[in-house]
Amino acid sequence: MSDFILIDGDEVIFDPTFGVANVKVKPGKIEGTGKTSLNNKAVCVEGDEAKVAVPGCGYTAPPYTVEGPGTG
């Protein structure tokens, strides 16, 4: 059982390490699609996390030092 309940609009923060890449993460918002609500907001269910996308996250990966754009 989880220790937390996520609801629509909660902020999510990504791990800045993705394999060998170092990502400049930005927070995003998760959209809840559950049929149950809490504080008049839909609760998040399994799979909602896969739909979160945060464009404009820069990253670098060896051997390159020039930052590239990515989506977190």
Biopython code that builds the backbone (N, CA, C, O; Angstrom):
import numpy as np
from Bio.PDB.StructureBuilder import StructureBuilder

atoms = [
    (1, "MET", "N", (0.844, -1.180, 0.000)),
    (1, "MET", "CA", (0.000, 0.000, 0.000)),
    (1, "MET", "C", (0.885, 1.238, 0.000)),
    (1, "MET", "O", (1.921, 1.260, 0.665)),
    (2, "SER", "N", (0.488, 2.263, -0.737)),
    (2, "SER", "CA", (1.254, 3.500, -0.838)),
    (2, "SER", "C", (1.121, 4.333, 0.425)),
    (2, "SER", "O", (0.148, 4.222, 1.171)),
    (3, "ASP", "N", (2.131, 5.175, 0.643)),
    (3, "ASP", "CA", (2.105, 6.090, 1.776)),
    (3, "ASP", "C", (1.477, 7.428, 1.414)),
    (3, "ASP", "O", (1.140, 8.212, 2.301)),
    (4, "PHE", "N", (1.314, 7.702, 0.108)),
    (4, "PHE", "CA", (0.810, 8.991, -0.344)),
    (4, "PHE", "C", (-0.327, 8.791, -1.334)),
    (4, "PHE", "O", (-0.407, 7.774, -2.023)),
    (5, "ILE", "N", (-1.202, 9.784, -1.386)),
    (5, "ILE", "CA", (-2.247, 9.816, -2.402)),
    (5, "ILE", "C", (-1.982, 11.038, -3.256)),
    (5, "ILE", "O", (-1.906, 12.155, -2.744)),
    (6, "LEU", "N", (-1.839, 10.829, -4.567)),
    (6, "LEU", "CA", (-1.658, 11.938, -5.490)),
    (6, "LEU", "C", (-3.002, 12.300, -6.083)),
    (6, "LEU", "O", (-3.813, 11.430, -6.400)),
    (7, "ILE", "N", (-3.229, 13.610, -6.231)),
    (7, "ILE", "CA", (-4.474, 14.066, -6.835)),
    (7, "ILE", "C", (-4.171, 14.975, -8.018)),
    (7, "ILE", "O", (-3.048, 15.453, -8.180)),
    (8, "ASP", "N", (-5.183, 15.205, -8.836)),
    (8, "ASP", "CA", (-5.056, 16.039, -10.020)),
    (8, "ASP", "C", (-4.415, 17.380, -9.677)),
    (8, "ASP", "O", (-4.855, 18.072, -8.759)),
    (9, "GLY", "N", (-3.374, 17.739, -10.421)),
    (9, "GLY", "CA", (-2.707, 19.019, -10.217)),
    (9, "GLY", "C", (-1.513, 18.970, -9.280)),
    (9, "GLY", "O", (-0.817, 19.973, -9.127)),
    (10, "ASP", "N", (-1.257, 17.826, -8.647)),
    (10, "ASP", "CA", (-0.083, 17.726, -7.776)),
    (10, "ASP", "C", (1.190, 17.916, -8.586)),
    (10, "ASP", "O", (1.262, 17.538, -9.756)),
    (11, "GLU", "N", (2.190, 18.505, -7.947)),
    (11, "GLU", "CA", (3.480, 18.722, -8.595)),
    (11, "GLU", "C", (4.315, 17.447, -8.525)),
    (11, "GLU", "O", (4.360, 16.773, -7.496)),
    (12, "VAL", "N", (4.970, 17.131, -9.633)),
    (12, "VAL", "CA", (5.869, 15.979, -9.671)),
    (12, "VAL", "C", (7.262, 16.474, -10.032)),
    (12, "VAL", "O", (7.420, 17.394, -10.834)),
    (13, "ILE", "N", (8.258, 15.856, -9.434)),
    (13, "ILE", "CA", (9.655, 16.222, -9.685)),
    (13, "ILE", "C", (10.392, 14.975, -10.128)),
    (13, "ILE", "O", (10.298, 13.926, -9.492)),
    (14, "PHE", "N", (11.129, 15.095, -11.228)),
    (14, "PHE", "CA", (11.846, 13.975, -11.800)),
    (14, "PHE", "C", (13.261, 13.881, -11.251)),
    (14, "PHE", "O", (13.852, 14.893, -10.872)),
    (15, "ASP", "N", (13.803, 12.678, -11.209)),
    (15, "ASP", "CA", (15.183, 12.415, -10.821)),
    (15, "ASP", "C", (16.093, 13.012, -11.892)),
    (15, "ASP", "O", (15.890, 12.740, -13.075)),
    (16, "PRO", "N", (17.094, 13.821, -11.516)),
    (16, "PRO", "CA", (17.963, 14.442, -12.512)),
    (16, "PRO", "C", (18.943, 13.486, -13.181)),
    (16, "PRO", "O", (19.585, 13.861, -14.162)),
    (17, "THR", "N", (19.074, 12.269, -12.678)),
    (17, "THR", "CA", (19.980, 11.302, -13.285)),
    (17, "THR", "C", (19.180, 10.324, -14.126)),
    (17, "THR", "O", (18.275, 9.653, -13.629)),
    (18, "PHE", "N", (19.525, 10.250, -15.408)),
    (18, "PHE", "CA", (18.831, 9.356, -16.329)),
    (18, "PHE", "C", (19.904, 8.605, -17.097)),
    (18, "PHE", "O", (20.388, 9.083, -18.123)),
    (19, "GLY", "N", (20.277, 7.432, -16.604)),
    (19, "GLY", "CA", (21.414, 6.706, -17.197)),
    (19, "GLY", "C", (22.667, 7.533, -16.999)),
    (19, "GLY", "O", (22.970, 7.938, -15.877)),
    (20, "VAL", "N", (23.401, 7.789, -18.070)),
    (20, "VAL", "CA", (24.620, 8.599, -17.974)),
    (20, "VAL", "C", (24.324, 10.079, -18.154)),
    (20, "VAL", "O", (25.208, 10.911, -17.955)),
    (21, "ALA", "N", (23.089, 10.424, -18.528)),
    (21, "ALA", "CA", (22.727, 11.820, -18.751)),
    (21, "ALA", "C", (22.429, 12.525, -17.430)),
    (21, "ALA", "O", (21.930, 11.921, -16.480)),
    (22, "ASN", "N", (22.746, 13.808, -17.398)),
    (22, "ASN", "CA", (22.396, 14.659, -16.267)),
    (22, "ASN", "C", (21.375, 15.663, -16.779)),
    (22, "ASN", "O", (21.673, 16.451, -17.677)),
    (23, "VAL", "N", (20.176, 15.640, -16.214)),
    (23, "VAL", "CA", (19.059, 16.437, -16.710)),
    (23, "VAL", "C", (18.775, 17.593, -15.766)),
    (23, "VAL", "O", (18.772, 17.423, -14.546)),
    (24, "LYS", "N", (18.533, 18.783, -16.338)),
    (24, "LYS", "CA", (18.089, 19.936, -15.553)),
    (24, "LYS", "C", (16.570, 19.847, -15.493)),
    (24, "LYS", "O", (15.863, 20.365, -16.357)),
    (25, "VAL", "N", (16.091, 19.181, -14.458)),
    (25, "VAL", "CA", (14.662, 18.901, -14.354)),
    (25, "VAL", "C", (13.864, 20.131, -13.969)),
    (25, "VAL", "O", (14.360, 21.031, -13.292)),
    (26, "LYS", "N", (12.631, 20.149, -14.409)),
    (26, "LYS", "CA", (11.654, 21.161, -14.026)),
    (26, "LYS", "C", (10.458, 20.402, -13.449)),
    (26, "LYS", "O", (10.176, 19.281, -13.874)),
    (27, "PRO", "N", (9.763, 20.994, -12.499)),
    (27, "PRO", "CA", (8.582, 20.314, -11.976)),
    (27, "PRO", "C", (7.463, 20.296, -13.009)),
    (27, "PRO", "O", (7.381, 21.173, -13.869)),
    (28, "GLY", "N", (6.619, 19.302, -12.913)),
    (28, "GLY", "CA", (5.454, 19.192, -13.784)),
    (28, "GLY", "C", (4.212, 18.953, -12.952)),
    (28, "GLY", "O", (4.285, 18.868, -11.727)),
    (29, "LYS", "N", (3.091, 18.847, -13.605)),
    (29, "LYS", "CA", (1.817, 18.586, -12.922)),
    (29, "LYS", "C", (1.256, 17.268, -13.439)),
    (29, "LYS", "O", (1.341, 16.961, -14.628)),
    (30, "ILE", "N", (0.685, 16.505, -12.530)),
    (30, "ILE", "CA", (0.084, 15.232, -12.908)),
    (30, "ILE", "C", (-1.429, 15.413, -13.021)),
    (30, "ILE", "O", (-2.040, 16.163, -12.259)),
    (31, "GLU", "N", (-2.010, 14.719, -13.977)),
    (31, "GLU", "CA", (-3.459, 14.773, -14.173)),
    (31, "GLU", "C", (-4.081, 13.489, -13.636)),
    (31, "GLU", "O", (-3.765, 12.394, -14.101)),
    (32, "GLY", "N", (-4.948, 13.628, -12.676)),
    (32, "GLY", "CA", (-5.620, 12.473, -12.096)),
    (32, "GLY", "C", (-6.790, 12.025, -12.952)),
    (32, "GLY", "O", (-7.574, 12.847, -13.427)),
    (33, "THR", "N", (-6.903, 10.720, -13.147)),
    (33, "THR", "CA", (-7.999, 10.183, -13.965)),
    (33, "THR", "C", (-8.872, 9.193, -13.201)),
    (33, "THR", "O", (-9.724, 8.525, -13.787)),
    (34, "GLY", "N", (-8.658, 9.102, -11.898)),
    (34, "GLY", "CA", (-9.453, 8.165, -11.098)),
    (34, "GLY", "C", (-10.899, 8.616, -10.967)),
    (34, "GLY", "O", (-11.213, 9.794, -11.133)),
    (35, "LYS", "N", (-11.771, 7.666, -10.667)),
    (35, "LYS", "CA", (-13.197, 7.967, -10.508)),
    (35, "LYS", "C", (-13.509, 8.503, -9.116)),
    (35, "LYS", "O", (-14.588, 9.045, -8.880)),
    (36, "THR", "N", (-12.562, 8.349, -8.200)),
    (36, "THR", "CA", (-12.723, 8.849, -6.838)),
    (36, "THR", "C", (-12.083, 10.221, -6.755)),
    (36, "THR", "O", (-11.130, 10.510, -7.478)),
    (37, "SER", "N", (-12.604, 11.073, -5.872)),
    (37, "SER", "CA", (-12.020, 12.397, -5.722)),
    (37, "SER", "C", (-11.676, 12.670, -4.264)),
    (37, "SER", "O", (-12.212, 12.056, -3.342)),
    (38, "LEU", "N", (-10.769, 13.606, -4.099)),
    (38, "LEU", "CA", (-10.352, 14.072, -2.781)),
    (38, "LEU", "C", (-10.214, 15.578, -2.885)),
    (38, "LEU", "O", (-9.505, 16.069, -3.764)),
    (39, "ASN", "N", (-10.866, 16.318, -2.018)),
    (39, "ASN", "CA", (-10.881, 17.780, -2.105)),
    (39, "ASN", "C", (-11.374, 18.251, -3.476)),
    (39, "ASN", "O", (-10.855, 19.222, -4.027)),
    (40, "ASN", "N", (-12.366, 17.566, -4.016)),
    (40, "ASN", "CA", (-12.967, 17.885, -5.317)),
    (40, "ASN", "C", (-11.999, 17.771, -6.494)),
    (40, "ASN", "O", (-12.210, 18.395, -7.534)),
    (41, "LYS", "N", (-10.942, 16.977, -6.333)),
    (41, "LYS", "CA", (-9.990, 16.722, -7.416)),
    (41, "LYS", "C", (-9.864, 15.216, -7.599)),
    (41, "LYS", "O", (-9.839, 14.466, -6.623)),
    (42, "ALA", "N", (-9.785, 14.773, -8.861)),
    (42, "ALA", "CA", (-9.678, 13.342, -9.146)),
    (42, "ALA", "C", (-8.374, 12.788, -8.580)),
    (42, "ALA", "O", (-7.327, 13.429, -8.671)),
    (43, "VAL", "N", (-8.446, 11.600, -7.997)),
    (43, "VAL", "CA", (-7.227, 10.955, -7.508)),
    (43, "VAL", "C", (-6.485, 10.360, -8.700)),
    (43, "VAL", "O", (-7.084, 10.051, -9.730)),
    (44, "CYS", "N", (-5.185, 10.207, -8.545)),
    (44, "CYS", "CA", (-4.360, 9.599, -9.588)),
    (44, "CYS", "C", (-4.399, 8.091, -9.436)),
    (44, "CYS", "O", (-4.433, 7.563, -8.324)),
    (45, "VAL", "N", (-4.395, 7.417, -10.553)),
    (45, "VAL", "CA", (-4.374, 5.962, -10.575)),
    (45, "VAL", "C", (-3.140, 5.508, -11.341)),
    (45, "VAL", "O", (-2.485, 6.296, -12.022)),
    (46, "GLU", "N", (-2.839, 4.223, -11.214)),
    (46, "GLU", "CA", (-1.687, 3.670, -11.912)),
    (46, "GLU", "C", (-1.784, 3.969, -13.402)),
    (46, "GLU", "O", (-2.821, 3.726, -14.020)),
    (47, "GLY", "N", (-0.720, 4.489, -13.974)),
    (47, "GLY", "CA", (-0.680, 4.848, -15.384)),
    (47, "GLY", "C", (-0.719, 6.347, -15.612)),
    (47, "GLY", "O", (-0.247, 6.824, -16.644)),
    (48, "ASP", "N", (-1.281, 7.108, -14.658)),
    (48, "ASP", "CA", (-1.306, 8.565, -14.808)),
    (48, "ASP", "C", (0.108, 9.143, -14.856)),
    (48, "ASP", "O", (0.356, 10.133, -15.545)),
    (49, "GLU", "N", (1.028, 8.525, -14.125)),
    (49, "GLU", "CA", (2.409, 9.024, -14.092)),
    (49, "GLU", "C", (3.087, 8.935, -15.451)),
    (49, "GLU", "O", (3.989, 9.721, -15.743)),
    (50, "ALA", "N", (2.672, 8.001, -16.276)),
    (50, "ALA", "CA", (3.287, 7.817, -17.594)),
    (50, "ALA", "C", (2.895, 8.930, -18.568)),
    (50, "ALA", "O", (3.526, 9.089, -19.613)),
    (51, "LYS", "N", (1.871, 9.689, -18.234)),
    (51, "LYS", "CA", (1.386, 10.743, -19.126)),
    (51, "LYS", "C", (1.988, 12.111, -18.808)),
    (51, "LYS", "O", (1.738, 13.073, -19.534)),
    (52, "VAL", "N", (2.771, 12.213, -17.745)),
    (52, "VAL", "CA", (3.359, 13.495, -17.364)),
    (52, "VAL", "C", (4.521, 13.804, -18.305)),
    (52, "VAL", "O", (5.417, 12.979, -18.483)),
    (53, "ALA", "N", (4.505, 14.986, -18.902)),
    (53, "ALA", "CA", (5.590, 15.423, -19.785)),
    (53, "ALA", "C", (5.937, 16.869, -19.452)),
    (53, "ALA", "O", (5.053, 17.715, -19.321)),
    (54, "VAL", "N", (7.229, 17.141, -19.317)),
    (54, "VAL", "CA", (7.701, 18.487, -19.025)),
    (54, "VAL", "C", (8.715, 18.875, -20.097)),
    (54, "VAL", "O", (9.880, 18.484, -20.012)),
    (55, "PRO", "N", (8.288, 19.643, -21.110)),
    (55, "PRO", "CA", (9.213, 20.033, -22.169)),
    (55, "PRO", "C", (10.224, 21.077, -21.684)),
    (55, "PRO", "O", (10.009, 21.759, -20.683)),
    (56, "GLY", "N", (11.320, 21.177, -22.418)),
    (56, "GLY", "CA", (12.315, 22.204, -22.132)),
    (56, "GLY", "C", (13.300, 21.864, -21.033)),
    (56, "GLY", "O", (13.875, 22.768, -20.428)),
    (57, "CYS", "N", (13.510, 20.589, -20.757)),
    (57, "CYS", "CA", (14.499, 20.180, -19.758)),
    (57, "CYS", "C", (15.825, 19.932, -20.471)),
    (57, "CYS", "O", (15.944, 19.000, -21.265)),
    (58, "GLY", "N", (16.804, 20.757, -20.188)),
    (58, "GLY", "CA", (18.112, 20.587, -20.801)),
    (58, "GLY", "C", (18.855, 19.406, -20.208)),
    (58, "GLY", "O", (18.625, 19.035, -19.057)),
    (59, "TYR", "N", (19.755, 18.808, -20.999)),
    (59, "TYR", "CA", (20.532, 17.681, -20.486)),
    (59, "TYR", "C", (21.899, 17.634, -21.162)),
    (59, "TYR", "O", (22.089, 18.168, -22.255)),
    (60, "THR", "N", (22.838, 16.988, -20.491)),
    (60, "THR", "CA", (24.149, 16.687, -21.057)),
    (60, "THR", "C", (24.436, 15.216, -20.800)),
    (60, "THR", "O", (23.979, 14.640, -19.812)),
    (61, "ALA", "N", (25.201, 14.622, -21.705)),
    (61, "ALA", "CA", (25.589, 13.222, -21.559)),
    (61, "ALA", "C", (26.999, 13.063, -22.122)),
    (61, "ALA", "O", (27.281, 13.523, -23.228)),
    (62, "PRO", "N", (27.886, 12.411, -21.363)),
    (62, "PRO", "CA", (29.252, 12.222, -21.836)),
    (62, "PRO", "C", (29.277, 11.494, -23.166)),
    (62, "PRO", "O", (28.443, 10.617, -23.389)),
    (63, "PRO", "N", (30.179, 11.816, -24.038)),
    (63, "PRO", "CA", (31.295, 12.738, -23.905)),
    (63, "PRO", "C", (30.950, 14.162, -24.286)),
    (63, "PRO", "O", (31.850, 14.998, -24.373)),
    (64, "TYR", "N", (29.682, 14.476, -24.518)),
    (64, "TYR", "CA", (29.275, 15.803, -24.975)),
    (64, "TYR", "C", (29.118, 16.760, -23.792)),
    (64, "TYR", "O", (28.706, 16.359, -22.703)),
    (65, "THR", "N", (29.453, 18.026, -24.025)),
    (65, "THR", "CA", (29.335, 19.034, -22.976)),
    (65, "THR", "C", (28.339, 20.130, -23.330)),
    (65, "THR", "O", (27.978, 20.943, -22.479)),
    (66, "VAL", "N", (27.893, 20.156, -24.586)),
    (66, "VAL", "CA", (26.893, 21.134, -24.996)),
    (66, "VAL", "C", (25.511, 20.609, -24.617)),
    (66, "VAL", "O", (25.152, 19.480, -24.950)),
    (67, "GLU", "N", (24.754, 21.428, -23.928)),
    (67, "GLU", "CA", (23.438, 21.010, -23.442)),
    (67, "GLU", "C", (22.447, 20.855, -24.598)),
    (67, "GLU", "O", (22.419, 21.675, -25.516)),
    (68, "GLY", "N", (21.645, 19.808, -24.542)),
    (68, "GLY", "CA", (20.603, 19.573, -25.538)),
    (68, "GLY", "C", (19.242, 19.701, -24.894)),
    (68, "GLY", "O", (19.130, 19.621, -23.671)),
    (69, "PRO", "N", (18.189, 19.900, -25.700)),
    (69, "PRO", "CA", (16.836, 19.999, -25.152)),
    (69, "PRO", "C", (16.203, 18.615, -25.010)),
    (69, "PRO", "O", (16.491, 17.704, -25.787)),
    (70, "GLY", "N", (15.358, 18.477, -24.030)),
    (70, "GLY", "CA", (14.689, 17.200, -23.826)),
    (70, "GLY", "C", (13.348, 17.407, -23.152)),
    (70, "GLY", "O", (12.979, 18.532, -22.816)),
    (71, "THR", "N", (12.622, 16.320, -22.956)),
    (71, "THR", "CA", (11.341, 16.332, -22.262)),
    (71, "THR", "C", (11.422, 15.377, -21.099)),
    (71, "THR", "O", (11.772, 14.207, -21.255)),
    (72, "GLY", "N", (11.093, 15.890, -19.925)),
    (72, "GLY", "CA", (11.112, 15.064, -18.718)),
    (72, "GLY", "C", (9.790, 14.413, -18.476)),
    (72, "GLY", "O", (9.632, 13.680, -17.499)),
]
sb = StructureBuilder()
sb.init_structure("model")
sb.init_model(0)
sb.init_chain("A")
sb.init_seg("    ")
for serial, (resi, resn, name, xyz) in enumerate(atoms, 1):
    if name == "N":
        sb.init_residue(resn, " ", resi, " ")
    sb.init_atom(name, np.array(xyz, "f"), 0.0, 1.0, " ", f" {name:<3s}", serial, name[0])
structure = sb.get_structure()
